[in-house]
Amino acid sequence: MKELKDLQLLIDNAVTRLNYPVYPAELYEPINYILSMGGKRMRPALLLMACDLFGGDVEKALPPALAIEVFHNFTLMHDDIMDNAPLRRGRVTVHERWNQNAAILSGDVMLIEGYKLMMQVEDRLLRVILDIFNKTAIGVCEGQQLDMDFEVRNDVKIDEYIYMIRLKTAVVLGGALKIGSILGGADMKDAELISEFGENLGLAFQLQDDILDVYGSPEKFGKQVGGDIISNKKTHLLIKALELADANQTIELNSWITLKQFVPQEKVTAVTSIYNTLQVRQYAETTMHTYADKAFEALEKINLPEENKQYLRDFADGLMVREY
């Protein structure tokens, strides 16, 4: 079995070999720029990992893995426009460096380039794999729309939130594993199971992210702690707090949510204090463990040698036990 870091390196090297025309520069330069920002390359690495687990040829699976990475970066390019984000991975976003129109059009081309890469799979598998890719891509767009809808709503329920993160984050992990497993020779039953494993793991991972955003240490988390609170992001913690709050806590939470001018640290401290009183962290952790358990249940049913299952268990454990 190949190590995850080796698969990530394979993707990294393959990304640098992607060749786009130089003309028109405003169309193609942003693509090279966003792809050169790096990132963990986790989604394409999962596709290669699944292919490898089922005994497939990882080299042959590189084009569809790259398709997943190009597609993922296309969604980031367009998300940054929607979020008015000035930075991505510490570098200026495409729409800031060029302009909004360039970012829209470059993103459009990236989506098509993703399909060109995905079409390099064997003809006999093409229809099945494109079908999975289509469902995954539509899911991500639906998830992004729901995420934006939630920004202007104060009555979002936990199950709606779970549905949104399933679409926005988890389906790509499931889709990548499913495509990789089929390329590796898995039958449809095992492909569905490994997809279920990935999707539930993705949900657990996102919930862990919600918790770490408030309770993680900045050195280990690598992000500003309390970023979700500062931006009023509807996370499991905030939704649960609004659900459990008494009259006074509701007034205080809503006043922080609607306040335009504030000292970030003060807001983080005040809202975290309400979270602690209502014990919302425990609720989020319970939900997180529920989805991690579902991932492991699906994993047990996959028809793979025990050592390959152990590889997946270790991968999941590595993903889920980040420092608090």
C-alpha positions in Angstrom: 0.0 0.0 0.0 1.2 3.5 -0.9 1.5 6.0 1.9 -1.0 8.9 1.8 1.8 11.5 1.7 3.3 9.7 -1.4 -0.1 9.9 -3.1 -0.3 13.6 -2.3 3.1 14.1 -3.7 2.1 12.2 -6.9 -0.8 14.7 -7.3 1.4 17.7 -6.6 3.9 16.7 -9.3 1.1 15.9 -11.7 -0.5 19.3 -11.1 2.7 21.0 -12.1 2.7 19.1 -15.4 -0.8 20.3 -16.3 -0.3 22.4 -19.4 -2.6 25.3 -20.3 -2.3 27.6 -23.3 -0.6 31.0 -22.7 -3.1 32.9 -24.8 -5.4 34.5 -23.8 -3.4 35.0 -20.6 -6.2 36.4 -18.5 -8.1 33.2 -19.0 -5.4 30.7 -18.3 -3.0 32.4 -15.9 -5.5 32.4 -13.0 -5.9 28.6 -13.4 -2.1 28.0 -13.0 -2.1 30.5 -10.2 -4.8 28.9 -8.1 -3.5 25.4 -8.7 0.0 26.5 -7.7 -1.3 27.5 -4.2 -0.9 23.9 -3.1 -3.2 22.7 -0.3 -3.4 19.2 1.0 -4.5 17.6 -2.3 -6.6 15.3 0.0 -9.6 14.7 -2.4 -7.5 13.5 -5.4 -5.2 11.5 -3.0 -8.3 9.7 -1.8 -9.2 8.7 -5.3 -5.7 7.2 -5.8 -5.9 5.6 -2.4 -9.2 3.8 -3.2 -7.8 2.6 -6.6 -4.7 1.3 -4.8 -6.7 -0.5 -2.1 -8.6 -2.5 -4.7 -5.4 -3.4 -6.6 -5.7 -0.9 -9.4 -3.0 1.0 -11.3 -2.5 4.4 -9.5 -0.7 5.9 -12.6 -3.8 5.2 -14.7 -6.0 6.8 -12.1 -4.0 10.1 -12.2 -6.1 11.9 -14.8 -9.5 11.4 -12.9 -7.7 12.3 -9.7 -6.5 15.5 -11.3 -10.1 16.1 -12.5 -11.2 16.1 -8.9 -8.5 18.6 -7.9 -9.2 20.9 -10.8 -12.9 20.8 -10.1 -12.3 21.5 -6.4 -10.2 24.5 -7.2 -12.8 25.7 -9.6 -15.3 25.7 -6.7 -12.8 27.6 -4.6 -12.3 30.3 -7.3 -16.1 30.9 -7.5 -16.6 30.6 -3.7 -14.0 33.3 -3.2 -16.0 35.7 -5.4 -19.3 34.9 -3.6 -17.6 35.4 -0.2 -15.6 38.5 -1.3 -12.6 36.8 0.2 -9.3 38.7 -0.1 -7.1 35.8 0.6 -6.9 32.1 -0.2 -4.2 30.0 1.6 -2.4 33.2 2.5 -2.3 34.5 -1.1 -4.4 37.1 -2.9 -7.5 35.5 -4.4 -8.0 35.4 -8.2 -10.8 38.0 -8.4 -8.6 40.4 -6.4 -5.5 39.8 -8.4 -7.2 40.0 -11.8 -10.9 40.9 -11.6 -14.2 39.3 -11.0 -15.0 38.6 -14.7 -11.6 36.9 -15.2 -12.3 34.7 -12.1 -15.8 33.7 -13.3 -14.5 32.8 -16.8 -11.4 31.1 -15.7 -13.5 29.0 -13.3 -15.8 28.1 -16.1 -12.8 26.8 -18.1 -11.5 24.9 -15.1 -14.8 23.0 -14.8 -14.5 22.0 -18.5 -10.8 21.1 -18.1 -11.9 18.9 -15.1 -14.3 17.0 -17.5 -11.6 16.6 -20.1 -9.4 14.9 -17.5 -12.2 12.8 -16.2 -12.9 11.6 -19.8 -9.4 10.0 -19.9 -10.8 6.9 -18.1 -11.4 3.7 -20.0 -14.4 3.8 -22.3 -16.1 0.9 -20.6 -16.1 2.8 -17.3 -16.7 6.3 -18.7 -20.5 6.5 -18.3 -20.5 5.1 -14.7 -17.7 7.4 -13.6 -19.1 10.6 -15.3 -22.4 9.8 -13.6 -20.8 9.8 -10.2 -18.8 13.0 -11.0 -22.0 14.8 -12.2 -23.9 13.9 -9.0 -20.9 15.0 -6.9 -20.5 18.3 -8.8 -24.2 19.1 -8.5 -24.2 18.3 -4.8 -21.3 20.7 -4.1 -23.3 23.5 -5.9 -26.4 22.7 -4.0 -24.4 22.8 -0.7 -22.9 26.1 -1.5 -26.3 27.6 -2.3 -27.7 26.3 1.0 -24.7 27.7 2.9 -25.4 31.1 1.4 -29.2 30.8 2.2 -28.3 30.1 5.8 -26.3 33.3 6.1 -29.6 35.3 6.1 -31.6 32.9 8.2 -31.8 32.6 12.0 -34.0 29.5 12.1 -31.6 26.9 10.6 -32.1 23.5 12.2 -29.3 21.0 12.9 -30.6 18.5 10.4 -30.6 21.2 7.7 -27.0 22.0 8.6 -25.9 18.4 8.4 -27.6 18.1 5.0 -25.8 21.2 3.8 -22.3 20.1 4.9 -23.0 16.6 3.5 -23.4 18.2 0.1 -20.8 21.0 0.3 -18.0 19.0 1.8 -18.7 15.3 2.3 -20.0 14.2 -1.1 -16.6 15.1 -2.7 -14.8 12.7 -0.4 -17.3 10.0 -1.0 -17.3 10.6 -4.8 -13.5 10.5 -5.0 -13.3 7.2 -3.1 -16.1 5.8 -5.2 -14.5 6.7 -8.5 -11.1 5.4 -7.3 -12.5 2.1 -6.1 -14.3 1.5 -9.5 -11.1 2.3 -11.3 -9.3 -0.2 -9.0 -11.8 -3.0 -10.0 -14.3 -2.8 -7.0 -17.9 -4.0 -7.7 -20.7 -1.5 -7.2 -21.6 -2.7 -3.7 -18.1 -2.1 -2.4 -17.9 1.2 -4.3 -21.1 2.3 -2.5 -19.7 1.2 0.8 -16.4 3.1 0.5 -18.4 6.1 -0.7 -20.5 5.9 2.5 -17.4 5.6 4.5 -16.0 8.8 2.9 -19.2 10.7 3.2 -19.7 10.0 6.9 -16.0 10.6 7.6 -16.4 14.0 5.8 -19.3 14.9 8.0 -17.4 14.0 11.2 -14.4 15.9 9.9 -16.5 19.1 9.3 -18.1 18.8 12.7 -14.6 18.5 14.3 -13.6 21.6 12.3 -16.6 23.5 13.9 -15.4 22.4 17.3 -11.8 23.2 16.7 -12.6 26.6 15.4 -13.8 27.6 18.9 -11.9 25.2 21.1 -8.7 24.5 19.2 -5.3 26.1 19.9 -4.3 28.5 17.1 -0.8 27.0 16.8 -2.1 23.5 16.3 -5.3 24.4 14.4 -3.4 26.7 12.0 -6.3 29.1 11.8 -7.6 32.0 13.8 -9.6 30.6 16.7 -13.1 31.9 16.8 -13.2 32.8 13.1 -16.7 31.2 12.8 -18.0 33.3 15.7 -16.6 36.5 14.3 -18.3 35.9 10.9 -21.6 34.6 12.4 -21.1 31.3 10.5 -24.0 28.9 11.2 -22.1 26.0 12.6 -23.5 23.1 14.7 -22.4 25.0 17.8 -24.3 28.3 17.0 -27.4 26.5 15.8 -27.5 24.4 18.9 -26.9 27.4 21.1 -29.8 29.3 19.5 -32.0 26.2 20.0 -31.1 25.8 23.7 -30.8 29.5 24.8 -33.1 31.0 27.4 -34.6 34.5 26.8 -31.6 36.4 28.1 -29.1 34.2 26.2 -31.1 34.6 23.0 -31.0 38.4 23.3 -27.3 38.4 24.0 -26.5 36.0 21.1 -28.6 37.9 18.7 -27.1 41.2 19.7 -23.6 39.9 19.0 -24.8 38.4 15.7 -26.3 41.8 14.5 -23.5 44.0 15.9 -21.6 45.6 13.0 -18.8 47.2 15.1 -17.1 45.1 17.8 -13.8 44.0 19.2 -13.3 40.5 17.8 -11.8 39.0 20.9 -14.6 40.4 23.1 -17.2 38.8 20.8 -15.4 35.4 20.7 -15.1 35.4 24.6 -18.8 36.4 25.1 -20.2 33.9 22.6 -17.9 31.1 23.8 -19.0 31.7 27.4 -22.7 31.1 26.3 -21.6 28.0 24.4 -19.9 26.7 27.6 -23.0 27.4 29.7 -25.2 25.6 27.3 -22.6 22.8 26.8 -23.0 22.9 23.0 -19.5 21.5 22.5 -20.7 18.1 24.0 -23.7 18.0 21.6 -21.4 18.7 18.6 -19.0 16.0 19.8 -21.8 13.5 20.1 -23.0 14.2 16.6 -19.4 14.0 15.3 -18.9 10.6 16.9 -22.2 9.4 15.5 -20.9 10.0 11.9 -17.4 8.7 12.7 -19.1 5.4 13.9 -21.2 5.2 10.7 -18.0 5.6 8.6 -16.4 2.7 10.5 -19.6 0.6 10.2 -19.5 1.0 6.4 -15.8 0.2 6.4 -16.3 -3.1 8.1 -18.6 -4.3 5.4 -16.2 -3.6 2.5 -14.9 -6.7 0.8 -11.2 -6.0 1.2 -8.2 -7.8 2.9 -7.9 -7.0 6.6 -4.6 -5.0 6.1 -6.3 -2.7 3.5 -9.2 -2.1 5.9 -6.6 -1.3 8.6 -5.1 1.2 6.3 -8.5 3.0 6.0 -9.0 2.8 9.8 -5.6 4.4 10.3 -6.4 7.1 7.8 -9.7 7.9 9.4 -8.1 8.0 12.9 -5.4 10.4 11.6 -8.0 12.6 10.1 -10.2 12.6 13.2 -7.8 13.0 16.1 -6.3 16.4 15.6 -5.0 18.3 18.6 -7.5 20.3 20.5 
